[in-house]
Amino acid sequence: QVQLVESGGGLVQAGGSLRLSCAASGFGSIFGVNVMGWYRQAPGKQRELVTTITRGGSTNYADSVKGRFTISRDNAKNTVYLQMNSLTPEDTAVYYCNADITNWVATASNYYWGQGTQVTVSS
């Protein structure tokens, strides 16, 4: 079964940094990981897109994190990372990774979600 396992969340003071990881596994050779990304959701708010990265390395960032967060990936490990710098209390949320797992034989894609990891930034 496809599984996305996240790690790296925690408590950090304002101005600090955290690095999140998300590893995808559980799919066969006819599948490939296309776009990967990170979302976040704070209590009482809707889940919002933070950043995405294509298999070729093209990235997009929400305006709120541009210049502070960096997304990267290791295709050989099916892993996506999120480096978060200059954190503020506004970044406090549960962070979820997702991945487009593409069946290139059947020409079909499905999105999967990680379990979420809590990021708390104190003032």
N, C-alpha and C positions, 0 to 999 in steps of 0.2 A: 504494500500500500504506500502511496506517495506520502512523504512526511517532510515538513519543513521545521527544523529545530532552531530556535533562536537562543542567543546568549549575549551577555554583556551589559544588561541593564543594571541599574543600581541607583544609589543616592550620591549626589555630587553637589558641591557648592556652586553658586553662580560664578561664572567665569571659567569653570572647569571643563573637562572633556570626558567623553565616553566613546567607546567603540563597540558597536553592535555587529554580530555575525548571524547569518542565517544559512544553513546548509540544507539543500534539497537531496532527497534520496528515495529509493523505492520504486523506480521506474526502469523499464528495460531499454534495450539498445535502439528500438524504433522511436523512442521519445528523445526530445531535446528540450533544454531550458531556453526559452526565448526571453522576453522581457522580464526583468525582476525589479521589484520596487519596495519602498517602505511607506507605510501609512502610520498615522497616529490618531489616538482618540483620548481626549481629556474628559473627565466626568461632566455630564450634562451637555456635551458637545458632540457634533457629528464627526465621524471618522473623516480625516482629510488626507489627501495625497501629499507626501513630503517630497519624494524624489523617485525617479525611475532610471533604469539603465538598460540599453539593448545589449544583445549578445556581442555586438561589435564595439560597444563601449560608448555609444552616444547617450548623453545624460540630460535630464530635465530636473529643475528644482522649483519648489514653491518659493515665492518671493520672500516669505518669512524666514527661510533658512539659507538663502543664497549667500554665498561668501563665508558661511560658518560650517556648513555640513558638506561632506564629500561622500558620494556613493562610488563603490568600486566592486569588481567581481573577479572571481577566479573560475573560469569556465571548466577547467580540468577538475576542480573540486565541487562544481555546482554550488558555489557559495557566493553570497552577496554580503557586502560590508557597508556599514554606515559610520563614518568618523564624524563625531559631533564635537565642535569646539565652541568656545565662548558661550556656553550654555546659560540660559536665563530661566527664571521660574515659568515663563510662558511656554517653555519647551516640555514642561511636566506633562506626561501622558503615558498611556500604554502604546508601545510601538509594535506594529505588526509588519512582517515581511510578507510579500506575495511573489508568486512566480507563475508565468505562463508556461505550462508543460505541453509541448506540441508533439502530437503524433504525426510525423512527417509522411507516414504511409497512408493513413486515413484522412490526412489533411484536416485535423481537428485539434483544437486547443482547449485547455481547461486551466482555470486559475485556482491555485491552492494558497492557503494561508498558514502562516506560522501561528504558534500558540499565544504570542504576545509576550513582551517583556516590559516591565515597569521602569520608567525613567523618572526620577524625582529630582528636581533642582531646587535647592534651598536658597533663600535670599540672605 
